Amino acid sequence: MTTVLRPESQPHDDIAVAGGCALCHGSRHKTFLIAKQRTVIECAECGLRALSPMPSLDEMVSVNEETVLPFFNACLEDEDSYRRYFAPKLDDLQRYEPSGRLLDVGCGAGFFLDAARARGFNVRGVDLSPVPASYATEQLGLDVTVGSLYGYESIGDAFDAVTIFQTIEHDPDPAALCAQLFRLLKPGGALMVTTPAADGFVARVMGKRWFGYRNVEHVSFFSRASLRHALEAAGFEIEFLEIEHGKSLSMKYVLNRLINYYYDHRTFLRNGLRILRPAMFVLGKVPLFEPWAHLYAVARRPGQATGGVPPELQRDGAAASTPLSS
């Protein structure tokens, strides 16, 4: 299906971008669209869509610190839905790595780590923001490091599993990020990734109004082809890569996100709670179904896994759990 764009957002002719693609370093791109005063280009070689100019990691840390608090509070209110979402993810992960050392990158409040610990994993997390990391450490008793993955040093052996939910799209250098993920995994180890699907139905229909382009924390926008390229270029072997859909969310969380996407985020941060209050008074905690589609992948670092997975437990040979979005 051809992407549906408004006339003013139609792609322009090929242009050369200084420094090349953030993923494959190719020099030929098209201007794909302009959303929320940000230009998104598409690489002619690997298909990655990304901001141009691309912000630095330091700039992204600053944006994250501006936006984290209201979204973190909304996440705490939606803890039950997050835990329901993570349960089938752990089922899938354990078909490839039943147990062992696990690192969650961009771990937030630690709900996934807490659930993985209950399944027998030895868990650690890393997150740029001290706000959710403090909650994970102080309230859930988890081992979470505050800072960038690039400065993260694993204590002891490499990890049997690494997970990165809704985080790869925040990094201005996805090639370097995937190389770090590969480095942290032991041979045979499993990587689990989710990210908004730029080639999903909702993204195609909404064009420049798709939430993925309008989220100020997002700088890279992946399709199935470009995510496959990112993982394989780093050395991973893909086990599966697909599009998943929706999960139940509270009204406050949905309104919080929508206002930020379609309203100036700095104004929202000043006035957001006041804006949300009338709608919350009327609608309360009506559960909603998130329609956004996300990419969902599991990949391996080649090599001998420490513990073989019986064929009957492989994802293709078992009743797959219903995937949802994060």
C-alpha positions in Angstrom: 0.0 0.0 0.0 1.3 3.4 -0.9 1.9 5.8 2.0 -0.9 8.4 2.1 0.5 11.9 2.5 -1.0 15.4 2.3 0.1 17.3 -0.8 2.5 19.6 1.2 4.2 16.5 2.6 4.9 14.6 -0.7 8.5 13.5 -1.1 11.0 15.7 -2.8 13.7 14.7 -5.2 16.8 13.0 -4.0 19.1 15.1 -1.8 22.5 14.4 -0.3 22.8 14.7 3.4 26.1 15.5 5.2 27.4 12.6 7.2 25.1 10.1 5.4 22.4 7.9 6.8 22.4 7.3 10.5 22.1 3.5 9.9 23.9 2.6 6.6 25.8 5.8 6.0 24.3 6.1 2.5 24.4 9.6 1.0 21.1 9.6 -1.0 17.9 10.5 0.7 14.4 11.9 0.0 12.6 14.4 2.1 9.7 12.2 3.2 7.5 14.6 5.2 7.6 17.5 7.7 5.8 16.9 11.0 5.6 19.2 14.0 8.2 21.5 12.3 10.7 18.5 12.0 11.9 17.2 8.7 11.9 13.4 8.2 14.1 12.0 5.4 14.1 8.5 4.0 17.4 6.7 3.0 17.3 5.5 -0.6 19.5 2.5 0.4 18.3 1.0 3.7 14.9 2.7 4.0 15.4 4.2 7.4 13.4 7.4 8.1 15.1 9.8 10.4 15.2 13.5 11.4 17.3 15.9 9.4 19.2 17.5 11.0 19.7 14.7 13.5 19.9 15.9 17.1 22.8 14.8 19.3 22.5 12.3 22.1 22.9 15.1 24.6 20.0 17.0 23.0 17.9 13.9 23.2 18.8 13.4 26.9 17.5 17.0 27.4 14.3 16.3 25.6 13.8 13.1 27.6 14.2 15.0 30.9 11.6 17.6 29.8 9.0 15.0 29.0 9.6 12.1 31.3 7.7 13.1 34.5 4.0 13.3 33.2 4.5 10.1 31.1 6.1 8.3 34.0 3.2 9.2 36.3 0.7 8.0 33.7 2.7 4.7 33.3 2.4 4.1 37.1 -1.3 4.4 36.8 -1.2 1.9 33.9 1.0 -0.6 35.7 -1.5 -3.5 35.4 -1.8 -3.1 31.6 2.0 -3.0 31.3 2.3 -6.2 33.3 -0.4 -7.9 31.2 1.5 -6.8 28.1 4.9 -8.1 29.3 3.6 -11.6 30.3 3.4 -12.9 26.7 6.7 -11.1 25.9 8.3 -13.2 28.5 6.6 -16.3 27.2 8.2 -15.6 23.8 11.6 -14.8 25.3 11.7 -18.0 27.3 11.2 -20.0 24.1 14.7 -18.8 23.2 16.3 -18.1 26.5 14.5 -19.9 29.4 16.6 -18.1 32.1 20.0 -16.5 32.7 21.3 -12.9 32.9 18.9 -10.3 31.4 19.5 -6.6 30.6 16.5 -4.3 29.9 17.6 -1.2 28.0 15.4 1.8 28.6 13.8 -0.1 31.5 11.7 2.8 32.8 9.9 2.0 36.1 11.1 -1.7 35.9 7.8 -3.5 35.4 9.3 -5.9 32.8 12.4 -6.5 34.9 10.3 -7.3 38.0 8.2 -9.8 36.0 11.4 -11.4 34.5 12.9 -11.7 37.9 9.8 -13.6 39.1 10.4 -16.0 36.1 13.9 -16.8 37.4 16.0 -14.3 35.4 19.0 -12.5 37.0 18.0 -9.0 35.9 19.6 -5.6 35.4 18.4 -2.4 33.8 19.7 0.8 32.3 17.8 4.0 31.7 18.8 7.6 30.9 16.3 9.1 33.3 16.8 9.1 37.1 13.0 9.5 37.7 11.8 6.0 36.6 15.2 4.4 37.6 14.7 5.6 41.1 11.3 4.1 41.3 12.6 0.8 40.0 15.5 0.8 42.5 13.7 2.0 45.6 10.2 0.6 45.1 10.9 -2.7 43.3 14.4 -3.4 44.6 15.9 -3.7 41.1 19.5 -3.2 39.9 19.2 -0.2 37.5 22.0 2.0 36.2 21.2 5.6 35.3 23.0 6.6 32.1 23.6 5.8 28.5 24.1 2.3 27.2 27.3 3.5 25.6 28.9 4.0 29.0 27.4 0.8 30.4 29.8 -1.9 31.5 28.4 -5.4 32.3 29.5 -6.8 35.6 30.6 -10.4 35.0 29.8 -12.3 31.9 27.8 -11.0 28.9 24.0 -11.3 29.0 22.0 -14.3 27.9 19.2 -11.9 26.9 18.8 -8.2 26.2 15.4 -6.5 25.7 14.8 -3.0 24.4 11.2 -1.9 24.3 10.2 1.4 22.6 13.7 2.8 22.9 15.7 2.3 19.7 13.7 5.1 18.0 15.0 7.6 20.6 18.7 7.1 19.6 20.3 9.3 17.0 22.8 6.6 16.1 20.9 3.3 15.6 23.9 1.6 14.0 26.0 2.3 17.1 23.2 1.3 19.4 22.7 -2.1 17.7 26.5 -2.7 17.9 26.3 -2.1 21.6 23.4 -4.5 22.0 25.4 -7.1 20.1 28.5 -6.5 22.3 26.5 -7.0 25.5 25.1 -10.4 24.4 26.9 -13.6 24.8 27.1 -15.9 21.7 23.7 -17.6 21.2 22.1 -14.9 23.3 18.6 -13.4 22.4 17.7 -9.8 21.7 14.0 -8.7 21.9 13.0 -5.4 20.3 9.9 -3.3 19.9 9.5 0.0 18.1 6.7 1.9 16.3 6.0 0.6 12.9 6.6 3.3 10.2 5.2 0.8 7.6 2.1 -0.1 9.6 -1.4 0.6 8.4 -2.0 3.5 10.9 1.3 5.2 10.0 0.5 4.9 6.3 -3.0 6.3 6.6 -2.1 9.2 9.0 1.1 10.3 7.2 2.6 13.3 8.9 0.0 13.1 11.7 1.2 9.6 12.8 2.2 9.7 16.5 5.6 8.3 15.7 6.6 11.3 13.7 5.0 13.8 16.2 6.6 12.4 19.4 9.5 14.8 20.2 11.4 11.9 21.7 11.5 10.0 18.4 14.3 10.6 15.9 14.5 7.3 13.9 11.5 5.6 12.3 11.7 2.0 11.4 10.0 -0.2 8.8 10.3 -4.0 8.8 13.0 -3.7 6.2 15.1 -1.0 8.0 14.9 -2.7 11.3 16.0 -6.0 9.7 18.9 -4.1 8.1 19.9 -2.5 11.5 19.9 -5.9 13.3 21.6 -7.9 10.5 24.3 -5.2 9.9 25.2 -5.4 13.6 25.7 -9.2 13.2 22.3 -10.5 14.5 20.4 -13.4 13.0 16.6 -12.7 12.9 14.4 -15.3 14.5 11.2 -13.4 13.7 10.2 -9.8 12.9 6.5 -8.9 12.6 3.9 -6.1 13.3 1.9 -6.3 16.5 -1.1 -4.3 17.5 -2.6 -2.6 20.5 -3.2 -3.0 24.2 -5.6 -1.6 26.7 -4.6 1.7 28.3 -6.2 4.1 30.7 -7.9 7.3 29.4 -5.4 9.5 31.3 -2.5 7.8 29.6 -4.0 8.1 26.1 -5.0 11.8 26.6 -1.6 12.5 28.0 0.1 11.1 24.9 -2.3 12.6 22.4 -2.1 16.1 23.8 1.7 15.9 23.7 1.8 14.6 20.1 -0.7 17.2 18.7 0.0 20.1 21.0 3.2 22.0 21.7 5.0 19.7 24.2 6.5 22.5 26.3 3.1 24.2 26.7 1.6 20.8 27.5 4.2 20.2 30.2 3.3 23.5 31.8 -0.5 23.1 31.5 -1.0 19.4 30.8 -2.7 18.4 34.1 -5.1 21.3 33.8 -5.9 20.4 30.3 -6.5 16.7 31.2 -8.7 17.4 34.3 -12.1 18.1 32.5 -11.8 15.1 30.3 -10.8 12.9 33.2 -13.8 14.1 35.2 -16.2 13.1 32.4 -14.5 9.9 31.3 -12.8 8.6 34.4 -10.7 5.5 33.8 -12.5 4.2 30.7 -10.2 1.5 29.2 -9.2 2.2 25.6 -7.5 0.1 23.0 -4.3 1.5 21.6 -4.5 1.3 17.7 -0.9 2.0 17.0 1.1 -0.8 15.4 4.6 -1.6 16.5 7.4 -3.8 15.1 8.3 -6.8 17.3 11.5 -8.8 16.7 13.6 -11.4 18.3 17.2 -11.9 17.1 20.2 -13.9 18.2 23.9 -13.2 18.4 25.4 -16.1 16.4 27.2 -18.8 18.3 26.5 -21.6 20.7 23.7 -20.9 23.2 24.4 -21.9 26.7 21.2 -23.9 27.0 19.5 -25.4 23.9 15.8 -24.8 23.4 13.8 -27.9 22.6 12.3 -27.8 19.1 8.8 -28.1 20.5 9.3 -24.8 22.4 10.5 -22.8 19.4 8.1 -20.0 18.5 7.2 -21.4 15.1 6.4 -24.8 16.6 4.4 -23.7 19.6 1.1 -21.8 20.1 2.4 -18.3 19.8 1.2 -15.8 22.4 -0.9 -12.9 21.1 1.6 -10.0 20.7 0.6 -6.5 21.9 2.2 -3.1 21.6 4.1 -1.3 24.3 
